[in-house]
Amino acid sequence: MQLVILFLNIYVWLIIARALTSWVSNDLRNPIIRFLHVVTEPVLKPLRQLISPGGIGNIDISPILAIVLIQVAKYLLLRLSWM
């Protein structure tokens, strides 16, 4: 269980890093940017499709939604492990 929680925590930080780098540079030729994109896009793309096009005022809120969903999943996993 602790390994799953650790993985989810690391994944949250990867999403945060991707969101921050998207404000500065979105050059997929950079290996770090490419890594963040490859690792996080499988989660962010479906969420982006659920949200209305353009998000809120052309701001992509899929990273926020992903982080909230991950936090809910962590909470549920921890609650289930204590039962």
Secondary structure, DSSP 4 states (H G I P E B T S, - for coil): -HHHHHHHHHHHHHHHHHHHHHHH---TTSHHHHHHHHHHHHHHHHHHHHSPTTBBTTB--HHHHHHHHHHHHHHHHHHHHT-
